[in-house]
Amino acid sequence: MSEGDSIGESVHGKPSVVYRFFSRLGQIYQSWLDKSTPYTAVRWIVTLGLSFVYMIRVYLLQGWYIVTYALGIYHLNLFIAFLSPKVDPSLMEDSDDGPSLPTRQNEEFRPFIRRLPEFKFWHSATKGILVAMACTFFEAFNVPVFWPILVMYFIMLFCITMKRQIKHMIKYRYIPFTHGKRKYKGKEDVGKTFAS
């Protein structure tokens, strides 16, 4: 390999200007993502706002229904991954060598660990909306379709998928939402202090 063959390096061994620019751009983007992490409600409000703007754009342009349908399928896929446990209990049913979800009241409480964490769900959903919005600027993505059939098919797909997911949740007894840590009552404090 000769000098300058590696990615991002110029002939003199220093990183190229383009590589440094995109590297710095990636660092700034990651910095903004890191700063937005604790603001869950604000992040989702911005995403819902972007979604609303996208829907208004599609309504006013009267087109890009295939792009909207693809966005809906993508969001449904993300939502199902968000509701699913990281380790599928149906796969763990045959083997007893790994952790499992509690099935009785007296078993140890284990918090629900998602296959797709909330932050990644939000990030992917927002990127999906932005990509769909960008697609509406190109006429090539405006494929003529009869949109009521797409809406009917999406509703049917949503109902079937959610029914299967809810049956899975009932069968393996897990709830994808935890409302804080369980509090266990121990022995009452009798007020005695230790003498030292």
LOFI-942505 format. One line per field, with one value per residue: residue in one letter; x, y negated, z of N, C-alpha, C in turn. Coordinates in Angstrom, 1 decimal. Each point is the difference from the previous one (the first is absolute). Layout:
N
r: a,...
n_east: X,...
n_north: Y,...
n_up: Z,...
ca_east: X,...
ca_north: Y,...
ca_up: Z,...
c_east: X,...
c_north: Y,...
c_up: Z,...
% end
This chain:
196
r: m,s,e,g,d,s,i,g,e,s,v,h,g,k,p,s,v,v,y,r,f,f,s,r,l,g,q,i,y,q,s,w,l,d,k,s,t,p,y,t,a,v,r,w,i,v,t,l,g,l,s,f,v,y,m,i,r,v,y,l,l,q,g,w,y,i,v,t,y,a,l,g,i,y,h,l,n,l,f,i,a,f,l,s,p,k,v,d,p,s,l,m,e,d,s,d,d,g,p,s,l,p,t,r,q,n,e,e,f,r,p,f,i,r,r,l,p,e,f,k,f,w,h,s,a,t,k,g,i,l,v,a,m,a,c,t,f,f,e,a,f,n,v,p,v,f,w,p,i,l,v,m,y,f,i,m,l,f,c,i,t,m,k,r,q,i,k,h,m,i,k,y,r,y,i,p,f,t,h,g,k,r,k,y,k,g,k,e,d,v,g,k,t,f,a,s
n_east: 0.8,-0.3,0.8,-1.0,0.2,0.3,-1.1,-0.3,1.0,0.7,0.6,-0.1,-1.0,-0.4,-0.9,-0.8,-0.2,-0.4,1.0,0.9,-0.6,-0.1,1.2,0.3,-0.6,0.5,1.1,-0.3,-0.3,1.1,0.6,-0.7,0.3,1.3,0.0,-0.6,0.9,0.2,-0.1,-0.5,-0.8,1.0,0.8,-0.9,-0.1,1.4,0.1,-0.9,0.7,1.1,-0.6,-0.5,1.2,0.5,-0.9,0.2,1.3,-0.1,-0.8,0.9,1.0,-0.8,1.0,0.9,-1.0,0.8,0.6,-1.2,-0.4,1.2,-0.2,-1.3,0.3,0.9,-0.9,-0.9,1.0,0.2,-1.3,-0.1,1.1,-0.6,-1.0,0.9,0.1,1.1,-0.3,-0.3,-1.0,-0.5,1.1,-0.3,-1.1,0.8,0.7,0.5,0.9,-1.0,0.0,-1.0,-1.1,-0.3,-0.4,0.6,-0.9,0.4,0.0,1.3,-0.1,-0.2,0.6,-0.9,0.7,-0.1,-0.5,-0.9,1.0,-0.5,1.3,0.3,-1.1,0.2,1.3,-0.3,-1.0,0.8,1.0,-0.9,-0.5,1.3,0.3,-1.2,0.3,1.2,-0.7,-0.7,1.2,-0.1,-0.3,1.2,-0.2,-0.5,-0.1,-0.7,-0.7,-0.8,0.1,-1.3,0.5,0.9,-1.0,-0.9,0.9,0.3,-1.3,-0.3,1.1,-0.4,-1.3,0.4,0.8,-0.9,-0.9,0.9,0.3,-1.2,-0.3,1.1,-0.4,-1.2,0.5,0.9,-1.2,0.1,0.4,-0.1,-0.8,1.1,-0.7,1.2,0.8,-0.2,-0.9,0.9,-0.9,0.9,0.8,-0.9,0.3,0.6,0.8,0.5,1.0,1.0,0.4,0.9
n_north: 1.2,-1.0,-1.1,-0.2,1.3,-0.3,0.4,-1.1,0.7,-1.1,-0.5,-1.0,0.8,-1.2,-0.1,0.4,-1.1,0.8,0.9,-1.0,-0.5,1.2,0.2,-1.3,0.1,1.2,-0.6,-1.0,0.9,0.7,-1.1,-0.3,1.2,-0.1,-1.2,0.6,0.9,-0.9,-0.6,1.1,-0.8,-0.8,1.1,0.6,-1.2,-0.1,1.2,-0.2,-1.1,0.7,0.9,-1.0,-0.5,1.2,0.2,-1.2,0.2,1.3,-0.5,-1.1,0.9,0.7,0.6,0.8,0.7,0.4,-1.2,-0.5,0.9,-0.2,-1.3,0.2,0.7,-1.0,-0.9,0.8,0.2,-1.3,-0.2,1.0,-0.4,-1.1,0.7,0.5,1.1,-0.4,0.8,0.6,-0.1,-0.1,-0.6,-0.6,0.3,0.3,-1.1,0.5,-0.2,-0.7,-1.4,-0.1,-0.3,-0.7,1.1,-0.1,-0.3,1.2,0.0,0.0,-1.3,0.2,-1.1,-0.5,0.8,-1.1,0.5,-1.0,-0.5,-0.7,-0.3,1.3,0.3,-1.0,0.4,1.3,-0.2,-0.8,0.9,0.9,-0.9,-0.2,1.3,0.3,-1.0,0.4,1.2,-0.8,-0.2,1.3,-0.4,0.6,-0.5,-0.8,1.2,0.0,-0.1,1.0,-1.1,0.0,0.6,-0.9,-0.9,0.6,0.1,-1.3,-0.4,0.8,-0.5,-1.3,0.3,0.7,-1.0,-0.9,0.7,0.3,-1.3,-0.4,0.9,-0.4,-1.2,0.4,0.6,-0.9,-0.6,-0.8,-1.1,-0.6,-0.3,-0.6,-0.1,0.2,-0.1,1.3,-0.2,0.6,0.6,-0.5,0.5,-0.2,-1.3,0.7,-0.8,1.2,-0.6,0.2,0.6,-1.0
n_up: 0.0,-0.9,0.2,0.9,0.1,1.2,0.6,-0.6,-0.6,0.0,-1.0,0.9,0.1,-0.2,1.0,-1.0,-0.8,-1.0,0.2,0.2,-1.1,-0.6,0.4,-0.3,-1.1,-0.1,0.4,-0.8,-1.0,0.3,0.0,-1.1,-0.5,0.4,-0.4,-1.1,0.5,1.0,-1.2,0.6,0.8,0.1,0.1,0.7,0.7,-0.1,0.3,0.9,0.3,-0.2,0.7,0.8,0.0,0.2,0.9,0.5,-0.1,0.5,1.0,0.1,-0.1,0.7,0.6,-0.5,-0.4,-1.0,-0.1,0.1,-0.9,-0.7,0.3,-0.3,-1.0,-0.3,0.3,-0.7,-0.8,0.0,-0.1,-0.9,-0.6,0.2,-0.4,-0.8,0.8,0.6,1.0,-1.1,0.9,-1.2,-0.2,1.1,-0.6,-1.0,0.2,1.1,-0.9,-0.4,0.1,0.9,-0.6,1.0,0.5,1.2,0.9,0.5,-1.3,-0.2,0.3,-1.2,-0.2,-0.7,-0.8,-0.7,-1.1,0.0,0.6,0.9,0.4,-0.2,0.7,0.9,0.1,0.0,0.9,0.6,-0.1,0.3,0.9,0.4,0.0,0.6,0.8,0.0,0.1,0.7,0.0,-0.2,-1.2,0.0,1.3,-0.9,0.5,-1.1,1.1,0.2,0.6,-0.2,-1.1,-0.2,0.2,-0.7,-0.9,0.2,0.1,-1.1,-0.6,0.4,-0.3,-1.1,-0.3,0.4,-0.7,-1.0,0.1,0.1,-0.9,-0.6,0.2,-0.4,-1.0,-0.1,0.3,-1.0,0.6,-1.2,1.0,0.6,1.1,0.0,1.0,0.1,1.0,0.7,0.7,0.8,1.0,1.0,0.0,1.0,-0.7,0.1,0.7,-0.8,1.1,0.0
ca_east: -0.8,0.8,-0.4,-1.2,-1.0,-1.0,-1.2,0.1,1.4,0.5,1.3,1.1,-0.2,-0.9,-1.4,-0.4,-1.0,-1.3,-0.1,-0.1,-1.3,-1.0,0.3,-0.4,-1.5,-0.4,0.2,-1.0,-1.3,0.0,-0.1,-1.4,-0.8,0.3,-0.7,-1.4,-0.4,-0.9,-1.3,-0.9,-1.2,0.3,0.4,-1.2,-0.8,0.6,-0.2,-1.4,-0.1,0.5,-1.0,-1.1,0.4,0.1,-1.3,-0.5,0.6,-0.6,-1.4,-0.1,0.6,-0.9,0.9,1.1,-0.7,0.9,1.0,-0.7,-0.2,1.2,0.3,-0.9,0.5,1.3,-0.4,-0.6,1.1,0.7,-0.9,0.0,1.3,-0.1,-0.9,0.5,1.1,1.3,0.1,-1.4,-0.3,-0.3,1.3,0.6,-0.9,0.6,1.3,0.0,1.3,0.1,-1.0,-1.4,-0.9,-0.7,-1.3,-0.8,0.0,1.1,1.3,0.8,-0.4,1.0,-0.6,-0.2,1.1,-0.5,0.8,0.4,-0.1,-0.8,0.8,0.3,-1.3,-0.2,1.0,-0.3,-1.3,0.2,0.7,-0.9,-0.8,0.8,0.3,-1.2,-0.2,1.0,-0.5,-1.1,0.6,0.4,-1.1,0.1,-0.6,-1.5,-0.6,-1.5,-0.7,-1.4,0.4,-0.9,0.4,1.2,-0.4,-0.7,1.0,0.8,-0.8,0.0,1.3,0.2,-0.8,0.6,1.3,-0.2,-0.7,1.1,0.9,-0.8,-0.1,1.3,0.1,-0.8,0.5,1.3,-0.2,0.9,-0.6,1.1,0.2,0.2,-0.3,0.9,0.5,-0.8,0.4,-0.2,-0.1,0.9,-0.4,-0.2,1.1,-0.5,0.6,1.2,1.2,1.2,0.9,1.3
ca_north: -1.2,-1.2,-1.1,-0.7,1.0,0.2,-0.9,-1.3,-0.6,-0.6,0.6,-0.3,0.8,-0.8,0.2,-0.9,-1.0,0.6,0.9,-0.8,-0.7,0.9,0.5,-1.1,0.0,1.1,-0.3,-1.0,0.7,0.9,-0.9,-0.5,1.2,0.3,-1.1,0.2,1.3,-0.1,-0.8,0.9,-0.6,-1.0,0.7,0.6,-1.1,-0.5,1.1,-0.1,-1.2,0.3,0.9,-0.8,-0.8,0.9,0.4,-1.2,-0.1,1.0,-0.4,-1.1,0.4,1.1,1.0,0.7,0.9,1.2,-0.4,0.0,1.3,0.6,-0.6,0.7,1.4,-0.1,-0.4,1.1,0.9,-0.6,0.1,1.4,0.2,-0.8,0.8,1.4,0.2,0.2,1.5,0.5,1.2,1.2,0.6,0.5,1.0,1.4,0.2,-0.6,-0.5,-1.5,-0.7,0.0,-1.0,0.6,0.5,0.1,-1.2,0.0,0.0,-1.2,-0.9,-0.4,-1.0,0.3,-0.5,-0.1,0.3,-1.3,-1.0,-1.2,-1.0,0.4,-0.1,-1.4,-0.5,0.6,-0.6,-1.4,0.1,0.5,-1.1,-1.0,0.6,-0.1,-1.4,-0.2,0.7,-0.7,-1.1,0.7,0.5,1.4,0.8,-0.3,1.1,-0.1,1.2,-0.2,-0.1,0.7,1.4,0.0,-0.3,1.2,1.1,-0.3,0.3,1.4,0.5,-0.4,0.8,1.3,0.0,-0.3,1.1,1.0,-0.5,0.1,1.5,0.3,-0.7,0.8,1.4,0.0,-0.8,-1.2,-1.3,-0.8,-1.3,0.1,-1.3,-0.2,1.2,0.6,-0.3,1.2,-0.3,0.8,0.0,-1.4,-0.5,-0.2,-1.2,0.2,-0.4,0.8,-0.7,0.3
ca_up: 0.0,0.0,0.9,-0.5,-0.4,1.1,-0.1,0.6,0.1,-1.2,-0.5,0.9,1.3,0.8,-0.5,-1.0,0.5,0.0,1.2,1.2,0.0,0.3,1.3,1.0,-0.1,0.8,1.4,0.4,0.0,1.2,1.2,0.1,0.4,1.4,0.8,0.0,0.6,1.1,-0.2,-0.7,-0.4,-1.0,-1.2,-0.6,-0.5,-1.2,-1.0,-0.4,-0.8,-1.3,-0.6,-0.4,-1.2,-1.2,-0.4,-0.7,-1.3,-0.9,-0.3,-0.9,-1.3,-0.5,-0.6,0.9,0.9,0.2,1.0,1.3,0.4,0.4,1.3,1.0,0.2,0.8,1.4,0.6,0.3,1.2,1.2,0.4,0.7,1.2,0.9,0.2,0.9,-0.6,-0.1,-0.3,0.9,-0.7,-0.3,1.3,0.5,-0.1,0.8,1.3,0.4,-0.1,0.8,-0.6,0.6,1.2,-0.3,1.3,0.8,0.9,-0.7,0.1,-1.0,-1.0,-0.8,-1.4,-0.8,-1.4,-1.1,-0.6,1.1,-0.3,-0.8,-1.4,-0.6,-0.4,-1.0,-1.3,-0.5,-0.5,-1.2,-1.0,-0.4,-0.8,-1.3,-0.7,-0.4,-1.1,-1.2,-0.6,-0.9,-1.3,-0.7,-0.3,1.0,0.0,-0.8,0.1,0.6,0.6,1.4,1.0,0.2,0.9,1.4,0.4,0.2,1.2,1.2,0.2,0.4,1.3,0.9,0.1,0.7,1.4,0.6,0.3,1.0,1.2,0.3,0.5,1.3,1.0,0.1,0.7,1.2,0.2,-0.3,-0.5,0.7,1.4,0.6,1.1,0.7,1.0,1.4,0.8,1.4,0.8,1.4,0.5,0.8,1.3,0.6,0.8,-0.7,0.4,0.9,-0.4
c_east: 0.9,-0.5,-1.2,-1.1,-1.1,-1.1,0.3,1.3,0.3,1.4,1.1,-0.3,-0.9,-1.5,-0.4,-1.0,-1.4,-0.2,-0.2,-1.3,-1.1,0.2,-0.5,-1.5,-0.6,0.1,-1.0,-1.4,-0.2,-0.1,-1.4,-0.9,0.2,-0.7,-1.5,-0.5,-0.9,-1.4,-0.9,-1.2,0.2,0.4,-1.2,-1.0,0.5,-0.3,-1.5,-0.3,0.5,-0.9,-1.2,0.3,0.1,-1.5,-0.7,0.6,-0.6,-1.4,-0.1,0.5,-0.9,0.8,0.9,-0.7,0.8,1.0,-0.7,-0.3,1.2,0.4,-0.8,0.5,1.3,-0.3,-0.6,1.1,0.8,-0.8,0.0,1.3,0.1,-0.8,0.6,1.2,1.3,0.3,-1.4,-0.3,-0.4,1.2,0.6,-0.9,0.6,1.2,-0.2,1.3,0.1,-1.0,-1.4,-0.8,-0.8,-1.4,-0.9,0.3,1.3,1.4,0.7,-0.5,1.2,-0.6,-0.1,1.1,-0.5,1.0,0.5,-0.2,-0.8,0.7,0.2,-1.4,-0.3,0.9,-0.4,-1.3,0.2,0.8,-0.9,-0.9,0.7,0.3,-1.3,-0.3,0.9,-0.5,-1.1,0.5,0.4,-1.3,0.1,-0.6,-1.5,-0.6,-1.5,-0.6,-1.4,0.2,-0.9,0.3,1.3,-0.4,-0.7,1.1,0.9,-0.7,-0.1,1.3,0.3,-0.8,0.5,1.3,-0.1,-0.7,1.0,0.9,-0.7,-0.1,1.4,0.2,-0.8,0.5,1.2,0.0,1.0,-0.8,1.2,0.2,0.1,-0.2,0.9,0.4,-1.0,0.5,-0.4,-0.1,0.8,-0.6,-0.1,1.3,-0.5,0.7,1.2,1.2,1.1,0.9,1.4,1.0
c_north: -1.2,-1.0,-0.7,0.9,0.2,-1.1,-1.3,-0.6,-0.6,0.6,-0.2,0.7,-0.8,0.3,-1.1,-1.0,0.5,0.9,-0.8,-0.7,0.9,0.6,-1.0,-0.1,1.1,-0.2,-1.0,0.6,0.9,-0.9,-0.5,1.2,0.2,-1.1,0.2,1.2,-0.2,-0.6,0.9,-0.6,-1.0,0.7,0.5,-1.0,-0.5,1.1,0.0,-1.2,0.2,0.9,-0.7,-0.9,0.9,0.4,-1.2,-0.1,1.0,-0.3,-1.1,0.4,1.0,1.0,0.6,0.9,1.3,-0.3,-0.1,1.4,0.7,-0.6,0.7,1.4,0.0,-0.4,1.2,1.1,-0.5,0.2,1.4,0.3,-0.7,0.8,1.3,0.0,0.3,1.5,0.5,1.2,1.2,0.8,0.6,1.1,1.4,0.1,-0.8,-0.6,-1.5,-0.6,0.1,-1.0,0.7,0.5,0.1,-1.3,0.0,0.1,-1.3,-1.0,-0.4,-1.1,0.4,-0.7,0.1,0.5,-1.3,-1.1,-1.3,-1.0,0.4,0.1,-1.4,-0.4,0.6,-0.5,-1.4,0.0,0.5,-1.1,-1.0,0.6,0.0,-1.4,-0.3,0.6,-0.8,-1.2,0.6,0.6,1.5,0.9,-0.2,1.1,-0.1,1.3,-0.5,0.0,0.7,1.5,0.1,-0.3,1.3,1.2,-0.3,0.2,1.5,0.6,-0.4,0.8,1.4,0.1,-0.3,1.1,1.1,-0.4,0.1,1.4,0.4,-0.5,0.8,1.4,0.0,-1.0,-1.1,-1.3,-0.8,-1.4,0.2,-1.4,-0.2,1.3,0.5,-0.3,1.2,-0.5,1.0,0.0,-1.4,-0.4,-0.2,-1.1,0.3,-0.4,0.9,-0.9,0.4,-0.3
c_up: 0.0,0.9,-0.6,-0.4,1.1,-0.1,0.8,0.1,-1.4,-0.3,1.0,1.4,0.9,-0.5,-1.0,0.6,0.0,1.2,1.3,0.1,0.5,1.4,1.1,-0.1,0.8,1.5,0.5,0.1,1.3,1.3,0.2,0.5,1.5,0.9,0.1,0.7,1.2,-0.2,-0.9,-0.6,-1.1,-1.4,-0.7,-0.5,-1.4,-1.1,-0.4,-0.8,-1.4,-0.8,-0.4,-1.3,-1.2,-0.5,-0.7,-1.4,-1.0,-0.4,-1.0,-1.4,-0.6,-0.7,1.0,1.0,0.2,1.1,1.4,0.5,0.5,1.3,1.1,0.3,0.8,1.4,0.7,0.4,1.2,1.3,0.5,0.7,1.3,1.1,0.3,1.0,-0.8,-0.3,-0.2,0.9,-0.8,-0.4,1.3,0.6,0.1,0.9,1.3,0.4,0.0,0.9,-0.7,0.8,1.2,-0.5,1.2,0.8,0.9,-0.6,0.0,-1.2,-0.9,-0.9,-1.5,-0.8,-1.4,-1.0,-0.7,1.1,-0.5,-0.8,-1.4,-0.8,-0.5,-1.1,-1.4,-0.6,-0.5,-1.3,-1.2,-0.5,-0.9,-1.4,-0.9,-0.5,-1.1,-1.3,-0.6,-0.9,-1.3,-0.6,-0.3,1.0,0.1,-1.0,0.1,0.5,0.5,1.5,1.0,0.2,0.9,1.5,0.5,0.3,1.3,1.2,0.3,0.5,1.5,1.0,0.1,0.8,1.5,0.7,0.4,1.1,1.4,0.5,0.6,1.4,1.1,0.2,0.9,1.2,0.2,-0.4,-0.4,0.6,1.4,0.6,1.2,0.6,1.1,1.3,0.8,1.5,0.8,1.4,0.4,0.8,1.4,0.8,0.8,-0.8,0.6,0.9,-0.5,1.1
% end
